[in-house]
Amino acid sequence: MTNTNGTIRVDAVDNLANTAPTLNLQGNSAITGTTIDDGTIINHGILEATSGINIIKNVATGSNPSDAGEQFINDGTIAVKFTATLTLDTDVLDNAGGTINVHSNATLNLNAVTIRGGTFTGAGDIYVLGTETTLDGSGSHPITIDDGTAITLRTGSTLTLDGTGGGSINGLGMIAIDTGPATIVADGTISVLVDATGLVDDTLLTLQGTAALTLNNLAGDLNASTFTGELTITTANVVGSAVVVVNGSGFTPASAPSTASM
């Protein structure tokens, strides 16, 4: 469905019926999925993908002059259920006050997406693809990643974490690293853990920025040569080559192989 200059709106809870209106995206994995391309999406209720491959792309909140007047707003819930896949591709989502819930066995892909504020929850797979995705928890719209929820960087991907301006990216969930090389750019208050359990030995994780970060279970190598924040590292038990850490200017080299504050 091409939605150029159009609007898809899901209203808030009906106080009389006490139910939230729902837009249900049902893709067909055998043929094609549901694609919403361009325009405006405003969700005050529940927007859910329940089957197949689904894509929302090119929906922006003023990030590009050519997108003037377009909005992608969620202060309700975007849910991915069952075995469905939802891909957000080249979108700017204003998620302040909203929830993104990825259920077990479901998948959310983030490709060249900026998400501003809100909460990530659920035990499903949330993957960062490509090099242009940003979690913007700056200012008055912090981001929370709930306990049991992981946002995972796929091989070759870059994720920018912005907790500047009094904002934060927080919670008991984690930012996870998949098997291949990846890059994290982190500034401001980032209290959510980064877990590198999946990173293969001799594979490089690159850290950039100024935030204080905690990196757990590092088994691959780390390049933090331009990272100037406080970095606390716990390394995993590595079979084979030793973990190699290239230090940035904001910390001192590790003094022990298992845990180090740099």
Buried (B, 14 or more C-beta within 10 A) or exposed (E): EEBEEEEBEBEEBEEEEEEBBBBEBEBEEEEEBBBBBBBBBBBBBBBBBBBBBBBBBBBBBEEEEEBEEBBBBBBBBBBBBBBBBBBBBBBBBBBBBBBBBBBEEBBBBBBBBBBBBBBBBBBBBBBBBBBBBBBBBBBEBBBBBBEEBBBBBBBEBBBBBBBBBEBBBBBEBBBBBBEBBBBBBBBBBBBBBBBBEBBBBBBBBBBBBBBBBBBBBBBBBBBBEBBBBBBBBBBBEBEEEEBEBBBBEBBEEBEEEEEBEB
